[in-house]
C-alpha cells in the first residue's frame, strides 16, 4: 500500500482496488491539513489536492481519496 505523505491524520481505512489493498483518505480532512499545516487558502488547498495528490498515479496500490458520505438511497439501497 502506498501512502500520501503528510496525510496520516486523514486515513479512514483500507479498501481493495483491483485485488490490491489501498489506503483510504478523507479528502476533506486532507484539504484541512493543507490549510492548517501549510497555510494555504481553501481554494489553494483544493487545487493542490486535485493536481498534486489525487492526480498523481503512483501505480498499483495508489491511495484512494473519499469524498462525501454514503447514503443507501443514493445507490438504490
PDB file of N, CA, C and O in Angstrom:
ATOM      1  N   UNK A   1       0.845  -1.181   0.000  1.00  0.00           N
ATOM      2  CA  UNK A   1       0.000   0.000   0.000  1.00  0.00           C
ATOM      3  C   UNK A   1       0.885   1.238   0.000  1.00  0.00           C
ATOM      4  O   UNK A   1       1.864   1.321   0.742  1.00  0.00           O
ATOM      5  N   UNK A   2       0.531   2.174  -0.827  1.00  0.00           N
ATOM      6  CA  UNK A   2       1.266   3.427  -0.897  1.00  0.00           C
ATOM      7  C   UNK A   2       0.560   4.487  -0.065  1.00  0.00           C
ATOM      8  O   UNK A   2      -0.669   4.543  -0.029  1.00  0.00           O
ATOM      9  N   UNK A   3       1.345   5.327   0.604  1.00  0.00           N
ATOM     10  CA  UNK A   3       0.795   6.381   1.442  1.00  0.00           C
ATOM     11  C   UNK A   3       0.997   7.739   0.787  1.00  0.00           C
ATOM     12  O   UNK A   3       1.950   7.954   0.038  1.00  0.00           O
ATOM     13  N   UNK A   4       0.075   8.647   1.087  1.00  0.00           N
ATOM     14  CA  UNK A   4       0.227  10.041   0.685  1.00  0.00           C
ATOM     15  C   UNK A   4       0.951  10.750   1.830  1.00  0.00           C
ATOM     16  O   UNK A   4       0.424  10.831   2.939  1.00  0.00           O
ATOM     17  N   UNK A   5       2.143  11.258   1.571  1.00  0.00           N
ATOM     18  CA  UNK A   5       2.959  11.870   2.610  1.00  0.00           C
ATOM     19  C   UNK A   5       2.246  13.032   3.293  1.00  0.00           C
ATOM     20  O   UNK A   5       1.685  13.909   2.635  1.00  0.00           O
ATOM     21  N   UNK A   6       2.279  13.021   4.616  1.00  0.00           N
ATOM     22  CA  UNK A   6       1.762  14.133   5.397  1.00  0.00           C
ATOM     23  C   UNK A   6       0.286  14.106   5.693  1.00  0.00           C
ATOM     24  O   UNK A   6      -0.246  15.058   6.264  1.00  0.00           O
ATOM     25  N   UNK A   7      -0.398  13.024   5.314  1.00  0.00           N
ATOM     26  CA  UNK A   7      -1.843  12.978   5.498  1.00  0.00           C
ATOM     27  C   UNK A   7      -2.297  11.832   6.411  1.00  0.00           C
ATOM     28  O   UNK A   7      -3.437  11.377   6.310  1.00  0.00           O
ATOM     29  N   UNK A   8      -1.424  11.370   7.289  1.00  0.00           N
ATOM     30  CA  UNK A   8      -1.773  10.240   8.159  1.00  0.00           C
ATOM     31  C   UNK A   8      -3.030  10.499   8.986  1.00  0.00           C
ATOM     32  O   UNK A   8      -3.807   9.576   9.231  1.00  0.00           O
ATOM     33  N   UNK A   9      -3.237  11.741   9.418  1.00  0.00           N
ATOM     34  CA  UNK A   9      -4.412  12.061  10.236  1.00  0.00           C
ATOM     35  C   UNK A   9      -5.718  11.991   9.447  1.00  0.00           C
ATOM     36  O   UNK A   9      -6.796  12.044  10.039  1.00  0.00           O
ATOM     37  N   UNK A  10      -5.637  11.873   8.132  1.00  0.00           N
ATOM     38  CA  UNK A  10      -6.829  11.805   7.289  1.00  0.00           C
ATOM     39  C   UNK A  10      -7.169  10.378   6.855  1.00  0.00           C
ATOM     40  O   UNK A  10      -8.119  10.175   6.098  1.00  0.00           O
ATOM     41  N   UNK A  11      -6.409   9.391   7.323  1.00  0.00           N
ATOM     42  CA  UNK A  11      -6.683   7.997   6.958  1.00  0.00           C
ATOM     43  C   UNK A  11      -7.980   7.545   7.624  1.00  0.00           C
ATOM     44  O   UNK A  11      -8.169   7.722   8.827  1.00  0.00           O
ATOM     45  N   UNK A  12      -8.874   6.958   6.819  1.00  0.00           N
ATOM     46  CA  UNK A  12     -10.144   6.455   7.356  1.00  0.00           C
ATOM     47  C   UNK A  12     -10.243   4.937   7.279  1.00  0.00           C
ATOM     48  O   UNK A  12     -11.142   4.348   7.879  1.00  0.00           O
ATOM     49  N   UNK A  13      -9.344   4.305   6.557  1.00  0.00           N
ATOM     50  CA  UNK A  13      -9.394   2.849   6.489  1.00  0.00           C
ATOM     51  C   UNK A  13      -8.604   2.293   5.328  1.00  0.00           C
ATOM     52  O   UNK A  13      -7.785   2.974   4.710  1.00  0.00           O
ATOM     53  N   UNK A  14      -8.879   1.028   5.054  1.00  0.00           N
ATOM     54  CA  UNK A  14      -8.224   0.298   3.967  1.00  0.00           C
ATOM     55  C   UNK A  14      -9.317  -0.294   3.096  1.00  0.00           C
ATOM     56  O   UNK A  14     -10.336  -0.770   3.596  1.00  0.00           O
ATOM     57  N   UNK A  15      -9.098  -0.261   1.809  1.00  0.00           N
ATOM     58  CA  UNK A  15     -10.034  -0.857   0.863  1.00  0.00           C
ATOM     59  C   UNK A  15      -9.288  -1.721  -0.131  1.00  0.00           C
ATOM     60  O   UNK A  15      -8.080  -1.927  -0.017  1.00  0.00           O
ATOM     61  N   UNK A  16     -10.026  -2.222  -1.107  1.00  0.00           N
ATOM     62  CA  UNK A  16      -9.432  -3.059  -2.130  1.00  0.00           C
ATOM     63  C   UNK A  16      -9.752  -2.467  -3.498  1.00  0.00           C
ATOM     64  O   UNK A  16     -10.897  -2.120  -3.789  1.00  0.00           O
ATOM     65  N   UNK A  17      -8.742  -2.361  -4.314  1.00  0.00           N
ATOM     66  CA  UNK A  17      -8.887  -1.831  -5.674  1.00  0.00           C
ATOM     67  C   UNK A  17      -8.120  -2.759  -6.597  1.00  0.00           C
ATOM     68  O   UNK A  17      -6.899  -2.874  -6.485  1.00  0.00           O
ATOM     69  N   UNK A  18      -8.810  -3.413  -7.497  1.00  0.00           N
ATOM     70  CA  UNK A  18      -8.187  -4.377  -8.407  1.00  0.00           C
ATOM     71  C   UNK A  18      -7.355  -5.409  -7.651  1.00  0.00           C
ATOM     72  O   UNK A  18      -6.200  -5.668  -7.989  1.00  0.00           O
ATOM     73  N   UNK A  19      -7.965  -5.991  -6.621  1.00  0.00           N
ATOM     74  CA  UNK A  19      -7.343  -7.035  -5.801  1.00  0.00           C
ATOM     75  C   UNK A  19      -6.077  -6.591  -5.086  1.00  0.00           C
ATOM     76  O   UNK A  19      -5.231  -7.414  -4.737  1.00  0.00           O
ATOM     77  N   UNK A  20      -5.950  -5.298  -4.872  1.00  0.00           N
ATOM     78  CA  UNK A  20      -4.815  -4.740  -4.145  1.00  0.00           C
ATOM     79  C   UNK A  20      -5.344  -3.883  -3.005  1.00  0.00           C
ATOM     80  O   UNK A  20      -6.226  -3.050  -3.213  1.00  0.00           O
ATOM     81  N   UNK A  21      -4.817  -4.079  -1.807  1.00  0.00           N
ATOM     82  CA  UNK A  21      -5.216  -3.238  -0.685  1.00  0.00           C
ATOM     83  C   UNK A  21      -4.702  -1.827  -0.902  1.00  0.00           C
ATOM     84  O   UNK A  21      -3.573  -1.627  -1.350  1.00  0.00           O
ATOM     85  N   UNK A  22      -5.545  -0.843  -0.578  1.00  0.00           N
ATOM     86  CA  UNK A  22      -5.180   0.561  -0.716  1.00  0.00           C
ATOM     87  C   UNK A  22      -5.621   1.313   0.539  1.00  0.00           C
ATOM     88  O   UNK A  22      -6.598   0.940   1.189  1.00  0.00           O
ATOM     89  N   UNK A  23      -4.896   2.362   0.864  1.00  0.00           N
ATOM     90  CA  UNK A  23      -5.262   3.224   1.980  1.00  0.00           C
ATOM     91  C   UNK A  23      -6.323   4.198   1.498  1.00  0.00           C
ATOM     92  O   UNK A  23      -6.231   4.738   0.396  1.00  0.00           O
ATOM     93  N   UNK A  24      -7.332   4.417   2.332  1.00  0.00           N
ATOM     94  CA  UNK A  24      -8.406   5.356   2.011  1.00  0.00           C
ATOM     95  C   UNK A  24      -8.252   6.578   2.912  1.00  0.00           C
ATOM     96  O   UNK A  24      -8.154   6.466   4.134  1.00  0.00           O
ATOM     97  N   UNK A  25      -8.234   7.744   2.275  1.00  0.00           N
ATOM     98  CA  UNK A  25      -8.122   9.015   2.984  1.00  0.00           C
ATOM     99  C   UNK A  25      -9.422   9.796   2.835  1.00  0.00           C
ATOM    100  O   UNK A  25     -10.107   9.685   1.819  1.00  0.00           O
ATOM    101  N   UNK A  26      -9.757  10.583   3.851  1.00  0.00           N
ATOM    102  CA  UNK A  26     -10.876  11.503   3.748  1.00  0.00           C
ATOM    103  C   UNK A  26     -10.365  12.758   3.032  1.00  0.00           C
ATOM    104  O   UNK A  26      -9.482  13.452   3.535  1.00  0.00           O
ATOM    105  N   UNK A  27     -10.915  13.032   1.888  1.00  0.00           N
ATOM    106  CA  UNK A  27     -10.493  14.155   1.050  1.00  0.00           C
ATOM    107  C   UNK A  27     -10.576  15.483   1.794  1.00  0.00           C
ATOM    108  O   UNK A  27      -9.634  16.276   1.773  1.00  0.00           O
ATOM    109  N   UNK A  28     -11.708  15.719   2.451  1.00  0.00           N
ATOM    110  CA  UNK A  28     -11.904  16.985   3.157  1.00  0.00           C
ATOM    111  C   UNK A  28     -10.897  17.162   4.288  1.00  0.00           C
ATOM    112  O   UNK A  28     -10.438  18.276   4.538  1.00  0.00           O
ATOM    113  N   UNK A  29     -10.553  16.081   4.970  1.00  0.00           N
ATOM    114  CA  UNK A  29      -9.539  16.159   6.020  1.00  0.00           C
ATOM    115  C   UNK A  29      -8.172  16.496   5.426  1.00  0.00           C
ATOM    116  O   UNK A  29      -7.400  17.238   6.033  1.00  0.00           O
ATOM    117  N   UNK A  30      -7.873  15.961   4.258  1.00  0.00           N
ATOM    118  CA  UNK A  30      -6.610  16.278   3.582  1.00  0.00           C
ATOM    119  C   UNK A  30      -6.550  17.761   3.240  1.00  0.00           C
ATOM    120  O   UNK A  30      -5.520  18.407   3.433  1.00  0.00           O
ATOM    121  N   UNK A  31      -7.648  18.293   2.735  1.00  0.00           N
ATOM    122  CA  UNK A  31      -7.708  19.718   2.404  1.00  0.00           C
ATOM    123  C   UNK A  31      -7.471  20.543   3.663  1.00  0.00           C
ATOM    124  O   UNK A  31      -6.715  21.515   3.639  1.00  0.00           O
ATOM    125  N   UNK A  32      -8.111  20.161   4.758  1.00  0.00           N
ATOM    126  CA  UNK A  32      -7.956  20.908   6.003  1.00  0.00           C
ATOM    127  C   UNK A  32      -6.513  20.847   6.519  1.00  0.00           C
ATOM    128  O   UNK A  32      -6.008  21.826   7.068  1.00  0.00           O
ATOM    129  N   UNK A  33      -5.866  19.718   6.346  1.00  0.00           N
ATOM    130  CA  UNK A  33      -4.451  19.598   6.727  1.00  0.00           C
ATOM    131  C   UNK A  33      -3.611  20.607   5.949  1.00  0.00           C
ATOM    132  O   UNK A  33      -2.739  21.259   6.524  1.00  0.00           O
ATOM    133  N   UNK A  34      -3.861  20.741   4.659  1.00  0.00           N
ATOM    134  CA  UNK A  34      -3.114  21.696   3.842  1.00  0.00           C
ATOM    135  C   UNK A  34      -3.354  23.136   4.299  1.00  0.00           C
ATOM    136  O   UNK A  34      -2.437  23.956   4.305  1.00  0.00           O
ATOM    137  N   UNK A  35      -4.586  23.428   4.678  1.00  0.00           N
ATOM    138  CA  UNK A  35      -4.918  24.770   5.161  1.00  0.00           C
ATOM    139  C   UNK A  35      -4.202  25.038   6.483  1.00  0.00           C
ATOM    140  O   UNK A  35      -3.555  26.072   6.653  1.00  0.00           O
ATOM    141  N   UNK A  36      -4.325  24.094   7.416  1.00  0.00           N
ATOM    142  CA  UNK A  36      -3.763  24.286   8.755  1.00  0.00           C
ATOM    143  C   UNK A  36      -2.242  24.200   8.776  1.00  0.00           C
ATOM    144  O   UNK A  36      -1.573  25.044   9.374  1.00  0.00           O
ATOM    145  N   UNK A  37      -1.707  23.193   8.132  1.00  0.00           N
ATOM    146  CA  UNK A  37      -0.268  22.932   8.203  1.00  0.00           C
ATOM    147  C   UNK A  37       0.545  23.852   7.295  1.00  0.00           C
ATOM    148  O   UNK A  37       1.599  24.356   7.682  1.00  0.00           O
ATOM    149  N   UNK A  38       0.031  24.061   6.072  1.00  0.00           N
ATOM    150  CA  UNK A  38       0.810  24.779   5.061  1.00  0.00           C
ATOM    151  C   UNK A  38       0.352  26.215   4.840  1.00  0.00           C
ATOM    152  O   UNK A  38       0.959  26.944   4.056  1.00  0.00           O
ATOM    153  N   UNK A  39      -0.712  26.627   5.524  1.00  0.00           N
ATOM    154  CA  UNK A  39      -1.184  27.996   5.397  1.00  0.00           C
ATOM    155  C   UNK A  39      -1.840  28.324   4.073  1.00  0.00           C
ATOM    156  O   UNK A  39      -1.934  29.493   3.698  1.00  0.00           O
ATOM    157  N   UNK A  40      -2.295  27.306   3.362  1.00  0.00           N
ATOM    158  CA  UNK A  40      -2.982  27.545   2.087  1.00  0.00           C
ATOM    159  C   UNK A  40      -4.393  28.060   2.352  1.00  0.00           C
ATOM    160  O   UNK A  40      -4.985  27.791   3.398  1.00  0.00           O
ATOM    161  N   UNK A  41      -4.918  28.808   1.380  1.00  0.00           N
ATOM    162  CA  UNK A  41      -6.341  29.119   1.430  1.00  0.00           C
ATOM    163  C   UNK A  41      -7.092  27.845   1.077  1.00  0.00           C
ATOM    164  O   UNK A  41      -6.496  26.885   0.590  1.00  0.00           O
ATOM    165  N   UNK A  42      -8.389  27.835   1.318  1.00  0.00           N
ATOM    166  CA  UNK A  42      -9.198  26.667   0.971  1.00  0.00           C
ATOM    167  C   UNK A  42      -9.102  26.386  -0.519  1.00  0.00           C
ATOM    168  O   UNK A  42      -8.955  25.235  -0.929  1.00  0.00           O
ATOM    169  N   UNK A  43      -9.184  27.430  -1.328  1.00  0.00           N
ATOM    170  CA  UNK A  43      -9.128  27.261  -2.784  1.00  0.00           C
ATOM    171  C   UNK A  43      -7.774  26.726  -3.232  1.00  0.00           C
ATOM    172  O   UNK A  43      -7.706  25.862  -4.107  1.00  0.00           O
ATOM    173  N   UNK A  44      -6.699  27.233  -2.638  1.00  0.00           N
ATOM    174  CA  UNK A  44      -5.364  26.734  -2.966  1.00  0.00           C
ATOM    175  C   UNK A  44      -5.225  25.257  -2.582  1.00  0.00           C
ATOM    176  O   UNK A  44      -4.638  24.466  -3.320  1.00  0.00           O
ATOM    177  N   UNK A  45      -5.772  24.901  -1.423  1.00  0.00           N
ATOM    178  CA  UNK A  45      -5.691  23.511  -0.957  1.00  0.00           C
ATOM    179  C   UNK A  45      -6.453  22.576  -1.886  1.00  0.00           C
ATOM    180  O   UNK A  45      -5.983  21.474  -2.172  1.00  0.00           O
ATOM    181  N   UNK A  46      -7.612  22.994  -2.358  1.00  0.00           N
ATOM    182  CA  UNK A  46      -8.395  22.183  -3.309  1.00  0.00           C
ATOM    183  C   UNK A  46      -7.596  21.994  -4.593  1.00  0.00           C
ATOM    184  O   UNK A  46      -7.483  20.878  -5.101  1.00  0.00           O
ATOM    185  N   UNK A  47      -7.049  23.072  -5.112  1.00  0.00           N
ATOM    186  CA  UNK A  47      -6.276  22.985  -6.357  1.00  0.00           C
ATOM    187  C   UNK A  47      -5.062  22.069  -6.169  1.00  0.00           C
ATOM    188  O   UNK A  47      -4.763  21.248  -7.036  1.00  0.00           O
ATOM    189  N   UNK A  48      -4.373  22.206  -5.051  1.00  0.00           N
ATOM    190  CA  UNK A  48      -3.217  21.363  -4.772  1.00  0.00           C
ATOM    191  C   UNK A  48      -3.625  19.896  -4.688  1.00  0.00           C
ATOM    192  O   UNK A  48      -2.961  19.029  -5.256  1.00  0.00           O
ATOM    193  N   UNK A  49      -4.717  19.621  -3.978  1.00  0.00           N
ATOM    194  CA  UNK A  49      -5.202  18.233  -3.851  1.00  0.00           C
ATOM    195  C   UNK A  49      -5.523  17.642  -5.213  1.00  0.00           C
ATOM    196  O   UNK A  49      -5.110  16.523  -5.519  1.00  0.00           O
ATOM    197  N   UNK A  50      -6.251  18.380  -6.025  1.00  0.00           N
ATOM    198  CA  UNK A  50      -6.684  17.862  -7.324  1.00  0.00           C
ATOM    199  C   UNK A  50      -5.500  17.577  -8.242  1.00  0.00           C
ATOM    200  O   UNK A  50      -5.446  16.530  -8.888  1.00  0.00           O
ATOM    201  N   UNK A  51      -4.559  18.503  -8.297  1.00  0.00           N
ATOM    202  CA  UNK A  51      -3.458  18.366  -9.256  1.00  0.00           C
ATOM    203  C   UNK A  51      -2.327  17.486  -8.732  1.00  0.00           C
ATOM    204  O   UNK A  51      -1.849  16.599  -9.439  1.00  0.00           O
ATOM    205  N   UNK A  52      -1.906  17.726  -7.511  1.00  0.00           N
ATOM    206  CA  UNK A  52      -0.704  17.082  -6.986  1.00  0.00           C
ATOM    207  C   UNK A  52      -0.944  15.799  -6.201  1.00  0.00           C
ATOM    208  O   UNK A  52      -0.046  14.963  -6.102  1.00  0.00           O
ATOM    209  N   UNK A  53      -2.122  15.632  -5.651  1.00  0.00           N
ATOM    210  CA  UNK A  53      -2.370  14.468  -4.805  1.00  0.00           C
ATOM    211  C   UNK A  53      -3.306  13.495  -5.515  1.00  0.00           C
ATOM    212  O   UNK A  53      -2.907  12.372  -5.823  1.00  0.00           O
ATOM    213  N   UNK A  54      -4.526  13.902  -5.774  1.00  0.00           N
ATOM    214  CA  UNK A  54      -5.481  12.999  -6.448  1.00  0.00           C
ATOM    215  C   UNK A  54      -5.060  12.708  -7.882  1.00  0.00           C
ATOM    216  O   UNK A  54      -5.328  11.625  -8.402  1.00  0.00           O
ATOM    217  N   UNK A  55      -4.408  13.663  -8.517  1.00  0.00           N
ATOM    218  CA  UNK A  55      -3.985  13.498  -9.901  1.00  0.00           C
ATOM    219  C   UNK A  55      -2.701  12.707 -10.074  1.00  0.00           C
ATOM    220  O   UNK A  55      -2.288  12.419 -11.198  1.00  0.00           O
ATOM    221  N   UNK A  56      -2.076  12.358  -8.969  1.00  0.00           N
ATOM    222  CA  UNK A  56      -0.822  11.602  -9.042  1.00  0.00           C
ATOM    223  C   UNK A  56      -1.120  10.106  -9.052  1.00  0.00           C
ATOM    224  O   UNK A  56      -1.805   9.599  -8.164  1.00  0.00           O
ATOM    225  N   UNK A  57      -0.611   9.413 -10.043  1.00  0.00           N
ATOM    226  CA  UNK A  57      -0.757   7.965 -10.112  1.00  0.00           C
ATOM    227  C   UNK A  57       0.611   7.364  -9.856  1.00  0.00           C
ATOM    228  O   UNK A  57       1.550   7.582 -10.620  1.00  0.00           O
ATOM    229  N   UNK A  58       0.716   6.605  -8.776  1.00  0.00           N
ATOM    230  CA  UNK A  58       1.994   6.007  -8.405  1.00  0.00           C
ATOM    231  C   UNK A  58       1.989   4.510  -8.659  1.00  0.00           C
ATOM    232  O   UNK A  58       2.825   3.775  -8.133  1.00  0.00           O
ATOM    233  N   UNK A  59       1.050   4.072  -9.462  1.00  0.00           N
ATOM    234  CA  UNK A  59       0.963   2.657  -9.782  1.00  0.00           C
ATOM    235  C   UNK A  59      -0.025   1.918  -8.890  1.00  0.00           C
ATOM    236  O   UNK A  59      -0.756   2.518  -8.102  1.00  0.00           O
ATOM    237  N   UNK A  60      -0.024   0.613  -9.039  1.00  0.00           N
ATOM    238  CA  UNK A  60      -0.936  -0.213  -8.266  1.00  0.00           C
ATOM    239  C   UNK A  60      -0.663   0.001  -6.779  1.00  0.00           C
ATOM    240  O   UNK A  60       0.489   0.012  -6.345  1.00  0.00           O
ATOM    241  N   UNK A  61      -1.717   0.168  -6.016  1.00  0.00           N
ATOM    242  CA  UNK A  61      -1.582   0.436  -4.593  1.00  0.00           C
ATOM    243  C   UNK A  61      -1.685   1.909  -4.261  1.00  0.00           C
ATOM    244  O   UNK A  61      -1.578   2.295  -3.097  1.00  0.00           O
ATOM    245  N   UNK A  62      -1.898   2.758  -5.301  1.00  0.00           N
ATOM    246  CA  UNK A  62      -2.078   4.185  -5.050  1.00  0.00           C
ATOM    247  C   UNK A  62      -3.288   4.391  -4.138  1.00  0.00           C
ATOM    248  O   UNK A  62      -4.275   3.664  -4.250  1.00  0.00           O
ATOM    249  N   UNK A  63      -3.221   5.364  -3.248  1.00  0.00           N
ATOM    250  CA  UNK A  63      -4.324   5.571  -2.304  1.00  0.00           C
ATOM    251  C   UNK A  63      -5.587   6.080  -2.980  1.00  0.00           C
ATOM    252  O   UNK A  63      -5.577   6.534  -4.124  1.00  0.00           O
ATOM    253  N   UNK A  64      -6.670   5.985  -2.229  1.00  0.00           N
ATOM    254  CA  UNK A  64      -7.982   6.452  -2.666  1.00  0.00           C
ATOM    255  C   UNK A  64      -8.383   7.608  -1.753  1.00  0.00           C
ATOM    256  O   UNK A  64      -8.099   7.583  -0.555  1.00  0.00           O
ATOM    257  N   UNK A  65      -9.040   8.618  -2.316  1.00  0.00           N
ATOM    258  CA  UNK A  65      -9.486   9.778  -1.556  1.00  0.00           C
ATOM    259  C   UNK A  65     -11.006   9.828  -1.576  1.00  0.00           C
ATOM    260  O   UNK A  65     -11.629  10.032  -2.617  1.00  0.00           O
ATOM    261  N   UNK A  66     -11.580   9.637  -0.404  1.00  0.00           N
ATOM    262  CA  UNK A  66     -13.020   9.527  -0.218  1.00  0.00           C
ATOM    263  C   UNK A  66     -13.629  10.901  -0.007  1.00  0.00           C
ATOM    264  O   UNK A  66     -13.118  11.708   0.770  1.00  0.00           O
ATOM    265  N   UNK A  67     -14.729  11.159  -0.709  1.00  0.00           N
ATOM    266  CA  UNK A  67     -15.458  12.428  -0.562  1.00  0.00           C
ATOM    267  C   UNK A  67     -16.898  12.136  -0.177  1.00  0.00           C
ATOM    268  O   UNK A  67     -17.489  11.159  -0.638  1.00  0.00           O
ATOM    269  N   UNK A  68     -17.449  12.978   0.658  1.00  0.00           N
ATOM    270  CA  UNK A  68     -18.862  12.888   0.978  1.00  0.00           C
ATOM    271  C   UNK A  68     -19.188  11.764   1.929  1.00  0.00           C
ATOM    272  O   UNK A  68     -18.323  11.227   2.621  1.00  0.00           O
ATOM    273  N   UNK A  69     -20.463  11.425   1.941  1.00  0.00           N
ATOM    274  CA  UNK A  69     -20.915  10.367   2.826  1.00  0.00           C
ATOM    275  C   UNK A  69     -21.754   9.386   2.026  1.00  0.00           C
ATOM    276  O   UNK A  69     -22.359   9.745   1.015  1.00  0.00           O
ATOM    277  N   UNK A  70     -21.781   8.168   2.482  1.00  0.00           N
ATOM    278  CA  UNK A  70     -22.551   7.120   1.837  1.00  0.00           C
ATOM    279  C   UNK A  70     -23.984   7.165   2.326  1.00  0.00           C
ATOM    280  O   UNK A  70     -24.233   7.128   3.531  1.00  0.00           O
ATOM    281  N   UNK A  71     -24.907   7.244   1.424  1.00  0.00           N
ATOM    282  CA  UNK A  71     -26.328   7.171   1.743  1.00  0.00           C
ATOM    283  C   UNK A  71     -26.915   6.025   0.924  1.00  0.00           C
ATOM    284  O   UNK A  71     -26.804   6.020  -0.302  1.00  0.00           O
ATOM    285  N   UNK A  72     -27.528   5.069   1.582  1.00  0.00           N
ATOM    286  CA  UNK A  72     -28.049   3.900   0.875  1.00  0.00           C
ATOM    287  C   UNK A  72     -29.004   4.297  -0.239  1.00  0.00           C
ATOM    288  O   UNK A  72     -28.996   3.678  -1.303  1.00  0.00           O
ATOM    289  N   UNK A  73     -29.825   5.316  -0.016  1.00  0.00           N
ATOM    290  CA  UNK A  73     -30.790   5.720  -1.048  1.00  0.00           C
ATOM    291  C   UNK A  73     -30.102   6.210  -2.310  1.00  0.00           C
ATOM    292  O   UNK A  73     -30.675   6.128  -3.397  1.00  0.00           O
ATOM    293  N   UNK A  74     -28.882   6.720  -2.183  1.00  0.00           N
ATOM    294  CA  UNK A  74     -28.143   7.193  -3.358  1.00  0.00           C
ATOM    295  C   UNK A  74     -27.747   6.043  -4.277  1.00  0.00           C
ATOM    296  O   UNK A  74     -27.470   6.255  -5.457  1.00  0.00           O
ATOM    297  N   UNK A  75     -27.719   4.850  -3.748  1.00  0.00           N
ATOM    298  CA  UNK A  75     -27.243   3.685  -4.505  1.00  0.00           C
ATOM    299  C   UNK A  75     -28.290   2.605  -4.625  1.00  0.00           C
ATOM    300  O   UNK A  75     -27.960   1.437  -4.831  1.00  0.00           O
ATOM    301  N   UNK A  76     -29.535   2.974  -4.502  1.00  0.00           N
ATOM    302  CA  UNK A  76     -30.630   2.028  -4.678  1.00  0.00           C
ATOM    303  C   UNK A  76     -30.833   1.088  -3.510  1.00  0.00           C
ATOM    304  O   UNK A  76     -31.513   0.072  -3.655  1.00  0.00           O
ATOM    305  N   UNK A  77     -30.261   1.398  -2.354  1.00  0.00           N
ATOM    306  CA  UNK A  77     -30.367   0.533  -1.187  1.00  0.00           C
ATOM    307  C   UNK A  77     -31.448   0.900  -0.252  1.00  0.00           C
ATOM    308  O   UNK A  77     -31.631   0.239   0.771  1.00  0.00           O
TER     309      UNK A  77
END
